[in-house]
Amino acid sequence: MAKDSVKWVLGSIVKIIQAKKHIKNHPYEVAVKGNNNNVVIINGEGNNLEFPHELVPLLRTKKLDSELHKIAKPLAQGRIDSVELRSGDLTESIEASISVGEREYFSVEEVATIITKESTLDGFLESINKETRRGTFHLRNGRGIPYHYKGENPTSFFLDFGYAGLVRVSCMASFDSDLQPIKLDIFSVDKLQRPMLYEPLDED
């Protein structure tokens, strides 16, 4: 009985680690999908991760964050490149690892949202998940921001995504304590640069 309890605790920690690597310290949503009512975590890029429903409160309340931060904190390039946690035995095991590049996902420093307001931002649509209408919007300085398209014409938006030039999005933007946008709900897109068209020279 005690062995099963220890296995459940370790397995839960591993699942939380996998979830935090999926979330990448950005805003996320939890949804129920399919006929089997599977719980999935939708990250800022629109990707899904199946997750045990009984662990959702543990993830949301961040009760393990300080301990996971202690595990990830010593990671440093060339010294300690990764740490691995493993639960189970030879017949059944579950494991998760944290690499140097993933260290920031376990930071306990929260991004404080101080304001959400209607905004217009200029940048580029770099990625999209057509099922969830989520992706990454890059500002002109190269900074990526997760977005969710909530407009009334997704077909038009998918066409706008195929445009490679600069665009202006009308959105509801969430800003952190440094007044940097961290999340966008996009309603419409305007193209700011016209594609260069080939114009034949006039012949005499």
ABEGO torsion letter per residue (X at the ends): XAAAAAAAAAAAAAAAAAAAAAAGGBBBBBBBBEAAGBBBBBBAAGBBBBBBAAAAAAAAAGAAAAAAAAAAAABBBGABABBBBBBEBAABBBBBBBBAAAAAAABABBBBBABBBBBBBBEBBABBBAAAGBBBBBBAAGBBBBBBBABABAAAAAAAAABABBBBBBBBBBBBAAGBBABBBBABBBBABBBBBBBBBBBX
